[in-house]
Amino acid sequence: MARPPAPGSVIVPDWHESAEGKEYLACILRKNCRRVFGLLERPVLPPPVAIDTASYKIFVSGKSGVGKTALVAKLAGLEVPVAHHETTGIQTTVVFWPAKLQASDRVVMFRFEFWDCGESALKKFDHMLPTCKEKTDAFLFLFSFTDRASFEDLPGQLARVAGEAPGIVRMVIGSKFDQYMQTDVPERDLTAFRQAWKLPLLRVKSVPGRRLADGRTLDGRAGLADIAHVLNGLAEQLWYQDQVAAGLLPNTSENTPADPYSQPSGDPRQRAAPMS
Amino acid sequence: MGEEGTKGTVHLLCLAASSGVPLFCRSSRGGAPARQQLPFSVIGSLNGVHMFGQNLEVQLSSARTEDTTVVWKSFHDSITLIVLSSEEGTSELRLERLLQMVFGAMVLLVGLEELTNIRNVERLKKELRASYRLIDSFLGDSELIGDLTQCVDCVVPPEGTLLQEALSGFAEAAATAFGSLVVSGRVVAATESWWRLGTPEAVLLPWLVGSLPPQAARDYPVYLPHGSPTVPHRLLTLTLLPGLELCLLCGPRPPLSQLDPQLLDRWWQPVLDPLRACVPLGPRALPAGFPLHMDILGLLLLHLELKRCLFTVEPSADQEPSPEHRRRLLRAFYTLVTASHFPPEPGSPEEKVEDAAQRSQVPRACYLVSGPEGPGTGWRLVALQSGPRRLLLLSAQSPTHALRGLATHTLHALTPLL
């Protein structure tokens, strides 16, 4: 696998907080709530700013109960289930995220399709794991700061799930980081893991998001600010991987990646489709 | 009959029949899920009295106290379900059908094998948690009525033929015969084979889809309580538009990943406008602008042979009573006419089968005035049976002598729809 790009080298990190970024974010919000899109729909921008969409499939993996479904719900701006129960079968969630590329100053609409599957369904039904892994662009490995076993299970997960696809983006996310008083995973273990695996490692909190004035509806903008680092991190890894795959970047290079669209050939993997 | 603001409680208990171990308890209060639980001693006694009867070869099926109705039912000598309801206007018929739906939901999600051959109670308990959401939706105030009528809740889309064609084509492309479009738990369109699904899965599948939290797509293992209780099938759902889901029932193929956005766009973008028109249809059931008499506040139309129904309390939504109250009135009236006036519905073995002599004298229509006494007050309810169709209307002002005319006229207008 290509060495992961340095954080902030591909995607402008805090662009979503700039005035321009906020304008783009408006198309994934409605009345300050996150907009839910059907599979036939895409975010609509006014015609002069029509941008390309890059779609990716991401398989979320991790021990039962670490919060895979809760993480995906958080990324999509949906209500996080209160009581835990095992996810039945596979469920997918689509998240749109506009981000600005460092190299070309162009904005790209990322379309992430998260694939989440309950642990016992994976064991019980043979077809589930291959379906989840098929043509996936990234693996997101989850562990929980409150569950030591889920952290220790990571090397096993990495081998079992992503072992046959070594060239594909792998990211590790620690959930329930806000419950640091009960943390079972001390910092030194994280450092050791990072050194051993050289994988990007992010942390997310599991506290419920801020609500709007009515006290019930989730505040879409506040929710996006909470998870922007995860979406930007994913966008960065995936965009970088595409360019390496397209031969636009040497595999080992640590240079600032070029924008594949500056090349006349475009993206040979034909990920990006022009919007409407 | 139900008044505004009644706060009845429903408790549902599920026990392993042989050991008496409680598998789960679910409750609702005033139509919303509640955490309140019955003391263990009460659960034990309720199960004990049922078991006591069984040992003497006496089947205890129901009991009534001053304010509560209790119904027991055993399934395959392995699972005992007990329901207690203090909701006003509740009846044995409603509770018996509720228990059938609950058991159906349990089979749907964990399979009959796990329920009849309990090897590990703790594991079964854990697996059954997947069915809580669906079961809770039966206990609370639902906008649907299929749990009671055992008919599939449907809506009539404005351009049904176009959607039907797209659906058949798509199902064929996905190599399955079973496909449907579901908007908030109600079927908009379905393939021939989907309509031939047996009871209870025909009712349970759309209900399940309507009760799950929103997801772009799912690959959901289901056991069909009637058609395939031990071998799981795959229910694939694809959210075309928020609230509108395309459902496919299939075997090992196709993988979910094959139903990608490109394939969906090819089949469904051309009918995007008719699809959009379906999204707000859920509670309305009828196409916008369908002419209904202004006195009608709610209606339930059943086709007893097709096992489909249309149920809405949207007309004149600005008037009293509230939608919840209207639904309660129509549900209670349906229970009354089904339990005591109209002949039993075909294919419902649990109800008494009347002999031919009685059958010749069955009523074709009945009405009821509910609420405060006095001229010009109270809600009017009328039911009419004609061939396979049965229509129930809720009206506010109509004088009682005009009810039958109103019902006949409305049934005539609705006949082409169902």
Interface residues (C-beta under 8 A of the other chain):
Chain A: V36 F37 G38 L39 L40 E41 S55 K57 A73 L78 E79 P81 H85 E86 T88 G89 I90 Q91 T92 T93 V94 E113 S120 A121 K124 F125 H127 M128 P130 T131 E134 K135
Chain B: L109 K126 E127 R129 A130 Y132 P213 P214 Q215 A216 A217 R218 D219 Y220 P221 P232 R234 L238 T239 L240 L241 P242 L244 P252 P255 L256 S257 P261 L264 D265 W268 Q269 L272 L275
